[in-house]
Amino acid sequence: MSATPHPWFRSTLGEACGDLHDLAELYHDASKLQPALVAHQGSGISRLASSPALREASHHPVRSNRQLPVVRLPPARPPEISLWSALQRRRSDPPRARGRLVLADLATTLAAGYGAPRRDRRTVPSGGALYPLELYVAAACVDELDEGVFHFDPLRHVLEVLDRGPVGARLASATPLPELVADAAAVVVCTAVFWRTRFKYGLRGYRFALLEAGHAVQNMLLAATALEITALPFGGTYDERLEELLGVDGVDESVVYAVVLGGAR
C-alpha cells in the first residue's frame, strides 16, 4: 500500500489532511495479517498458550477497584420488545431538555452494553474473549445516584465511586460540541485497555478493541431504544480532557467512544 495520499484527498481536502491520512494508512497496512509473517504476528498466541500465568490473567479482564465505595445497581430489566422492532426504532437522539434518568434504566443499559450474564462471557463478541473495554459513567441527573464519575464493574454489577460532584462543566469542556452534552442525564464513556488484546494479537489487537467498542455501544443504543430513553453515540471529544475526568492515563487506557443518555423520549 502506498504511503502517499490519493490525489482525491489532496484536491478535495487540501494538503492539511495529508499527514493524518498517511498515519492511518500506514497503521492499517502494518496491522494486516501476512502469510509470510504469520509466525511473528502470532507470537503472542504462542506465548499465551505456553504461559499459565498469562492464561490466568486473561481470565479476569476487568478493572475492579475493590477499595472504592460502590453503588449497587438494580437488576437489569429486559424490555418486552423484539430485536427487529428495536432496530427499526433506533435513532441517534440527543437529549432535548434536561430530564432525569431512572437508575434502573441506566443499569439495564450498562448491562446490555458490557454486562456479564456469565462470569466468563460478556454481552459482546471479543477477540480471544479478552474484553479490553471499560465503561465509565459521568452522571449529572440520575435518580438515586449522586452527581459524579463512576466506573462500571460488570462482574459485581456495581458502580465504583471515583469522584462525587458536578460534572456538567467538565463534560462541556471535553468536547468541541458542548451543546450535545449540555442536557445529558449521564454520559457513558467507553475506554480500551489496549494491552489486553495487544499482548496476544499485536497491532491487530487495536483493531479488535475498536470493533468491540462498536458492539458495546450498539447494544447500549438498542437497550435505550427499548427503554424509550434518548441516546446519542458520541465520538467528538477532547480525549485528554475526558481521560482526566475519568482518571485514566490515555496510553495504556484511552477513550474510544461514548454514549450521551437522556431521560424519557
Buried (B, 14 or more C-beta within 10 A) or exposed (E): EEEEBEEEBBEEEEEEEBEEBBEEBEEEEEBEEEEEEEEEBBEBEEEBEEEEEBEEEBEEBBBBEEEBEBBEBBEBBEBEBEEEEBEEEBEEBBBEEBBEBBBBBBBBBBBBBBBBEEEEEBBBEBBBEBBBBBBBBBBBBBEEBEBBBBBBBBEBBBBBBBBEEEBBEBBBBBBEEEEBBBBBBBBBBBBBBBBBBBBBBBBBBBBBBEEBBBBBBBBBBBBBBBBEBBBBBBEEBEBEBBBBBBEBEBEEBBBBBBBBBBBEB
